[in-house]
Amino acid sequence: MKKVTPLAIGYAVFFIAILFLALPCIAAESTSDVPVDKAMKEQLRQEIMGKQAQAAADDEYIIGYRDILYVAIYGEGSMSVGAEGPSSATAAPEEGGDFIRGRGTGAEVRMDGRMSLKHIGDVYVVGMTLTQLADYLQKIYSSIYESPSVTTTLVQSNSRQYTMMGQIQSPGLFHLDFPLTVVKAVAKAGGFTEWANSEITIIRQPNPLVAGGEKGSDKKGQTFTFDYDDFLKGKDLEKNIMLKPGDIVVVH
């Protein structure tokens, strides 16, 4: 048996730590526990960033089916039933060659839109932001604990997905776990096939989790076009849009 040196163990621990830190994680506290409101935060952001702050901040994450959430109360620990269960600790390949990554904590939002929490049972969470969920749970847990401070954390996003179709090397369903443009989505799917032309169509439907559809969008959906050859020539660069959950990208 080959002896494992301390140096090899050190390298292994280092790379595992880097991977752990690289995983996306979003958290929110109940608003009553945060003394600074949104208006003040935005005002200070504008003052610090100046002209760079003209672009609006990203919308809050909307909880969806199969997302893995971690719910905790300060001083009481995790409220997530099944926080140590296999559903949150398993990383498995998905359609299209994408990969789900998990931290081994949290409980999954089931297909009925609910998750199970200690002392209060099942709660419906789909369609809420993390902040809304923290506020909601604080009101419920106030009947059990005195002034509970609730934190909700997105451990793993499984609900945000987009579809790649047509003349692409690896068509299928992909997880949208970080900001992605059309060009990056094509690269992630392996690039064009030899029969592809430069034209791409993006079909966007309203997000069913957001009441009334997305802000500023047609409730019946939208269609965008993108020409890769024009992009390479520096034309219409603004058409290399950011993808949103539910988008269907068709490569012609």
Secondary structure, 3 states (H helix, E strand, C coil): CCCCCHHHHHHHHHHHHHHHHHCCCEEEECHHHCCCCHHHHHHHHHHHHHHHHHCCCCCCCECCCCCEEEEEECCCEECECCCCCHHHHCCCECHHHCECCCCCCCEECCCCCEEEECCCEEEECCCCEHHHHHHHHHHHHCCCCCCCCEEEEEEECCCCEEEEEECECCCEEEECCCCCEHHHHHHHCCCECCCCCCEEEEEECCCCCCCCCCCCCCCCCEEEEEEHHHHHCCCCHHHCCECCCCCEEEEC
